[in-house]
Amino acid sequence: MRDILPSGSDERRSIRNIPISSAPRRGRPVVEEDYREAAPRRRPRRFGRAFKWTLAVVLFGGLSLLLSAFFAGATVTVYPRTATVEVPARLEARLNAPLNALAYETFTVTRSATTATPATGTKTVSRQASGIITILNSYSSASQRLIANTRFEAPDGKIYRIRDSVTVPGQLQEKPGTATITAYADSPGSSYNKSGSINLVIAKFKEDKDPRATAFKVTAAGGFSGGFLGEEPAVAAGDLAKARDTLQKQLVEDIRAAASVGIPEGYISIPSALQLSYSEIAQSKGNGNNANLSQTATGKGIMLREGDLAAIIARQKVEEYGGEAIGFEDISQMAISLASTSKSSDEKLVLLLTGTPTLVWQFDPGALSQALLGKEKGAFQEVVNSFAPAIRKADASIRPFWEGSFPNDIAEIKIVVAKEE
């Protein structure tokens, strides 16, 4: 074998001539293969997942059933019939009104006030006690006239008299007619002074054993005061006039406030018709050089039943009105006052009205609930129609939604009165 050398080389090289390195030889790392068997992959268990979903649906459905049963019931939303009208300018009201006419009723409010004023020495006085009495006629529908000096007897036998005649109206629909007037003690002196409410009887009726003795109720709500015999602090005329103005201003405020909150539900009062009567000023010794002056006032007012007033207006302003129960949506939409030609003691009053109130037909929610008890959904409209014309339309919602009839328990039927916007 010939060695091949590049030309120009002086050296001969061959495998035999390659020097062997004395450095240790590196061996290539040996990779050992892992022959362990891999664990098999687990397939998802479709049956377990489906079971969980089914259980969740069942639980949700059961909870829904329980909640539906707990909140079971029906809500009925009612839209009553309404009519907005312009009120008549004038109406007449009578104390003893015939059928289909407007009737008025009276009420009384009594209040007392006291003030102190300087005294200038003393004076000898002989003064009778006085108080405002209210007379109720529950005997008949006929009026009863009581003449001046009519005697009224207190439980202790003390006699009080009226100085002017008074006519007590007859009762109306079992509501007694009323009249108020000031009564005076038969004699001067403090023994006739009585605090608090006092019941009296008409002495003549009692003596004659007349049944009117018990049918006529007489009350002095503020008692009797001012009776005195002897020396008392003297008050100058100017100071007395100022004290009277102070007392009466306070009494007017107190009586108007009491009248505004004391009107029975379903009635409307006429503020301009309130008439006040004042007792004599009672005088007593105060602290130091002062005298205490006290006075009692009774206000007699006029009130109308809202339903009666609404019906009278409807008869004049709503063509198709047939006498159904009716009221006002908001009574403040109308103003009412007493004509200057009338006073609250008249049996016939002229009322002045302004405004455009909304009249609302009335229905009995309890009767509607009773009529719906156990009825199927399909009978709802028929029941609603039986309450016409008071109910214009109504909607019902029954819970749970699959229930086909109204509850048998009236407590589970809720009636909501609404108005359309």
C-alpha positions in Angstrom: 0.0 0.0 0.0 1.3 3.4 -0.9 1.0 6.3 1.4 -0.3 9.4 -0.3 1.3 12.6 0.8 0.5 16.0 -0.4 3.0 17.3 -2.9 5.7 19.3 -1.4 5.4 17.5 1.9 8.6 16.1 3.3 6.8 14.0 5.8 5.2 10.7 5.2 2.0 10.2 7.3 -0.2 7.1 7.7 -2.5 5.6 10.2 0.5 3.9 11.6 2.2 7.1 12.2 -0.6 9.0 14.0 0.4 9.4 17.6 -1.9 8.1 20.3 -2.9 10.6 23.0 -2.1 9.7 26.5 -5.3 11.5 27.9 -8.0 9.2 29.1 -10.8 8.6 26.6 -14.3 9.8 27.4 -17.0 7.3 27.1 -20.4 8.4 25.8 -23.1 8.3 28.4 -25.3 5.3 28.2 -29.0 6.1 28.4 -31.1 3.4 30.0 -34.5 3.1 28.6 -37.5 2.9 31.1 -39.4 -0.1 30.3 -42.0 0.4 33.1 -45.6 0.1 31.9 -47.5 3.4 31.9 -50.7 3.5 33.9 -53.8 3.4 31.7 -55.8 6.7 31.4 -59.2 6.7 33.1 -62.1 7.5 31.0 -64.5 10.1 32.6 -67.5 8.5 34.3 -70.4 9.8 32.4 -72.9 8.2 34.7 -71.7 10.0 37.8 -71.8 13.5 36.2 -75.3 12.8 34.9 -76.4 11.7 38.3 -75.2 14.9 39.9 -77.0 17.1 37.4 -80.2 15.1 37.9 -80.0 15.4 41.6 -79.4 19.2 41.3 -82.5 19.6 39.1 -84.6 17.5 41.5 -83.4 19.5 44.5 -84.1 22.8 42.7 -87.5 21.7 41.7 -88.3 20.5 45.2 -87.2 23.8 46.7 -89.3 25.7 44.1 -92.3 23.6 45.1 -91.7 24.4 48.8 -91.3 28.1 48.1 -94.4 28.2 45.9 -96.4 26.4 48.6 -95.1 28.8 51.2 -95.9 31.9 49.2 -99.2 30.5 47.7 -102.0 32.9 47.3 -103.6 35.4 44.9 -103.2 39.1 44.3 -106.1 41.0 42.7 -105.4 44.5 41.3 -108.6 46.6 41.0 -109.0 49.7 39.0 -112.2 51.5 40.3 -114.3 53.6 38.0 -113.5 57.3 38.3 -114.8 60.6 37.0 -113.2 64.1 37.2 -115.8 66.8 37.5 -116.2 70.5 38.0 -118.1 71.0 41.2 -121.3 73.1 41.3 -120.8 76.6 42.6 -123.5 76.4 45.2 -125.2 73.6 47.2 -127.8 73.6 49.9 -127.4 71.5 53.1 -130.1 70.9 55.7 -129.9 69.8 59.3 -133.0 67.5 58.7 -132.5 66.7 55.0 -135.0 64.6 53.1 -133.9 61.6 51.1 -131.4 62.3 48.3 -130.7 65.8 49.8 -127.5 66.9 51.4 -127.5 66.7 55.2 -125.1 68.4 57.6 -124.2 67.6 61.2 -122.8 69.7 64.0 -120.0 69.1 66.5 -118.7 71.0 69.5 -115.3 71.6 70.9 -114.6 73.2 74.3 -111.3 74.6 75.5 -110.1 76.8 78.4 -107.2 79.2 78.8 -105.7 81.2 81.7 -103.4 84.3 81.8 -102.0 86.5 84.6 -102.4 90.3 84.7 -101.4 93.0 87.2 -103.9 93.8 89.9 -104.5 97.3 91.4 -105.9 96.8 94.8 -109.1 95.0 95.6 -112.8 95.3 95.0 -116.0 93.8 96.3 -117.9 91.7 93.7 -121.0 89.5 93.5 -120.7 87.4 90.4 -122.5 84.3 89.1 -120.7 81.3 87.8 -121.2 80.6 84.1 -120.4 77.9 81.6 -121.3 76.8 78.1 -123.7 73.9 77.9 -124.5 71.6 74.9 -128.0 70.3 74.6 -128.7 67.0 72.6 -132.1 66.2 71.4 -132.5 62.4 71.1 -136.3 62.5 71.7 -137.7 62.9 68.2 -137.1 64.5 64.8 -139.0 67.6 65.9 -137.2 70.7 67.1 -137.5 71.7 70.8 -137.6 75.4 71.8 -136.3 76.2 75.3 -137.3 79.7 76.5 -135.2 82.2 78.4 -134.7 81.3 82.1 -135.1 77.6 81.4 -133.6 75.8 84.5 -130.9 73.2 84.3 -130.2 71.1 87.4 -126.7 69.7 88.3 -126.3 66.4 90.2 -125.9 68.3 93.5 -129.1 70.1 93.0 -127.6 73.5 91.9 -129.6 75.3 89.3 -128.3 77.1 86.2 -130.3 79.2 83.8 -130.1 80.4 80.2 -130.7 84.1 79.6 -131.8 83.7 76.0 -134.1 81.2 74.3 -132.6 78.4 72.2 -134.0 75.9 69.6 -132.6 72.4 69.7 -132.9 70.6 66.3 -134.5 67.2 66.2 -132.6 64.0 65.7 -131.7 62.9 62.2 -131.2 59.2 61.4 -130.6 58.4 65.1 -128.1 61.3 65.4 -129.3 63.8 68.0 -129.7 67.5 67.1 -127.5 69.8 69.1 -127.4 73.3 70.4 -125.0 75.3 72.5 -125.6 78.2 74.8 -124.2 79.8 78.0 -125.9 79.0 81.3 -125.5 81.1 84.5 -125.7 80.0 88.1 -129.0 80.8 89.9 -127.1 82.7 92.6 -123.6 84.4 92.9 -120.8 82.7 94.8 -118.0 80.2 94.4 -120.2 77.2 95.4 -121.5 77.1 91.9 -118.1 76.7 90.4 -117.5 73.2 89.0 -114.5 71.9 87.2 -114.5 69.3 84.6 -117.4 68.0 82.6 -120.9 68.2 84.3 -124.1 66.5 83.3 -127.3 68.4 83.8 -131.0 67.8 83.3 -133.8 70.1 82.3 -135.5 70.7 85.6 -139.0 71.1 84.3 -138.9 67.8 82.4 -137.6 66.1 85.6 -140.3 67.6 87.8 -143.0 66.6 85.4 -141.6 63.1 85.0 -141.5 63.9 81.2 -139.7 61.2 79.1 -137.8 64.1 77.6 -135.9 64.4 80.8 -133.8 61.5 79.8 -134.0 62.0 76.0 -132.4 65.5 76.3 -128.8 65.2 77.3 -127.2 68.4 78.7 -123.5 68.7 79.3 -121.2 71.5 80.5 -117.9 70.1 79.0 -115.8 72.9 80.6 -117.8 73.0 83.9 -118.8 76.3 85.5 -116.4 79.0 86.7 -116.3 82.7 87.7 -118.7 82.6 90.6 -117.5 84.8 93.4 -118.8 86.8 96.4 -116.5 89.0 98.3 -113.2 90.9 97.8 -111.0 90.1 94.8 -108.1 91.7 93.0 -109.1 94.7 91.0 -107.9 94.8 87.3 -107.8 98.0 85.3 -110.1 98.2 82.3 -107.1 98.4 79.9 -105.4 95.4 81.4 -108.6 93.4 81.3 -109.1 94.2 77.6 -105.6 93.0 76.8 -106.1 89.9 78.8 -109.3 89.2 77.0 -107.6 89.5 73.6 -104.8 87.2 74.7 -107.3 84.6 76.0 -109.5 84.6 73.0 -106.6 84.4 70.6 -105.3 81.3 72.4 -108.8 79.8 72.5 -109.4 80.3 68.8 -106.1 78.6 67.9 -106.8 75.7 70.4 -110.4 75.1 69.1 -109.4 75.2 65.5 -106.6 72.8 66.0 -108.9 70.4 68.0 -111.7 70.7 65.4 -109.3 69.8 62.6 -108.2 66.6 64.2 -111.4 65.6 65.9 -113.5 65.1 62.8 -114.7 61.5 62.4 -113.3 59.4 59.5 -115.3 59.8 56.4 -116.4 63.4 57.2 -115.3 66.8 56.0 -115.6 70.0 58.1 -116.2 73.6 56.9 -113.6 75.7 58.7 -115.4 79.0 57.9 -118.6 77.7 59.6 -116.9 77.3 63.0 -118.7 79.6 65.5 -117.2 80.3 68.9 -119.0 81.4 72.1 -117.1 82.6 75.2 -117.9 82.3 78.9 -117.5 85.2 81.3 -113.9 85.7 82.4 -113.3 84.1 85.7 -111.0 86.0 88.1 -108.9 84.7 91.0 -105.9 85.8 93.1 -102.6 85.1 91.6 -99.0 85.3 92.8 -98.0 88.6 94.3 -99.9 91.5 93.0 -101.3 89.6 90.0 -104.7 88.3 89.2 -105.4 85.1 87.2 -108.0 85.5 84.5 -109.6 82.3 82.9 -112.0 81.9 80.1 -113.7 78.9 78.4 -114.8 78.8 74.8 -116.9 76.4 72.8 -116.7 76.0 69.1 -119.7 74.8 67.1 -118.8 73.4 63.7 -120.5 72.0 60.6 -119.4 68.7 59.0 -120.6 66.8 56.0 -120.4 63.1 55.2 -117.9 62.8 52.3 -120.0 60.0 50.6 -123.2 62.1 50.8 -121.4 65.2 49.3 -119.8 63.1 46.5 -123.2 61.6 45.6 -124.9 65.0 45.4 -122.1 66.2 43.1 -122.3 63.0 41.0 -126.1 63.4 40.5 -125.5 66.9 39.1 -122.3 66.3 37.1 -122.2 62.6 36.0 -125.0 61.6 33.5 -124.8 57.8 34.0 -124.6 58.0 37.8 -127.2 55.6 39.4 -126.8 56.3 43.1 -123.9 53.9 43.8 -121.6 54.4 46.7 -119.0 57.0 45.7 -116.2 59.1 47.3 -113.4 61.5 46.5 -109.9 60.4 45.4 -108.4 63.5 47.1 -110.8 65.8 49.0 -108.2 68.6 48.9 -108.9 69.0 45.2 -112.1 70.9 46.3 -112.6 73.9 48.6 -115.9 74.4 50.4 -117.0 77.4 52.5 -120.2 78.8 54.1 -121.9 81.6 52.3 -122.0 84.9 54.1 -125.8 84.7 54.3 -125.6 81.5 56.4 -124.5 80.8 59.9 -124.1 77.4 61.6 -127.2 77.9 63.7 -129.4 77.9 60.6 -131.3 74.7 59.7 -130.6 75.4 56.0 -127.1 76.4 54.9 -125.8 77.6 51.5 -122.4 76.2 50.7 -119.9 77.6 48.1 -117.7 75.1 46.2 -114.7 75.4 43.9 -112.4 72.8 42.3 -112.3 69.8 40.0 -112.1 66.7 42.2 -112.0 63.1 41.0 -114.9 61.0 42.1 -114.2 57.3 42.8 -116.8 54.6 42.9 -116.6 52.5 46.0 -116.6 48.7 46.4 -116.2 46.3 49.3 -112.7 44.5 49.1 -113.9 41.9 51.6 -116.9 41.1 49.5 -114.7 40.7 46.4 -112.4 38.4 48.2 -115.3 36.3 49.5 -116.8 36.1 46.0 -113.4 34.8 44.6 -112.9 32.0 47.2 -112.3 28.7 45.4 -113.3 30.1 42.0 -111.5 28.8 38.9 -109.4 31.3 36.9 -111.9 31.3 34.1 -114.7 32.6 36.4 -112.6 35.7 37.4 -114.1 38.1 34.9 -117.6 37.0 35.7 -117.0 37.8 39.4 -115.5 41.2 38.6 -118.4 42.1 36.4 -120.8 41.5 39.3 -119.2 44.5 41.0 -119.9 46.9 38.1 -120.0 49.8 37.8 -117.8 50.3 40.8 -114.9 48.2 39.3 -113.9 49.2 35.8 -111.3 46.4 35.4 -109.2 44.1 37.4 -106.2 41.8 37.0 -105.4 38.6 39.0 -102.2 36.8 39.8 -102.4 33.3 41.4 -99.4 31.6 43.0 -98.0 29.0 42.3 -98.4 29.6 38.5 -99.8 26.2 37.8 -102.7 26.6 40.3 -106.0 26.7 38.4 -108.2 28.3 41.0 -108.3 31.0 43.7 -107.4 30.0 47.3 -110.1 28.7 49.7 -108.6 30.8 52.5 -109.7 34.5 52.4 -106.5 35.5 54.1 -104.5 34.3 51.0 -106.4 36.7 48.7 -104.9 40.2 48.6 -106.9 43.1 47.1 -104.9 46.1 45.8 -106.7 49.2 44.7 -104.8 51.1 41.9 -105.3 53.9 39.6 -104.3 54.2 36.0 -101.6 56.7 35.1 
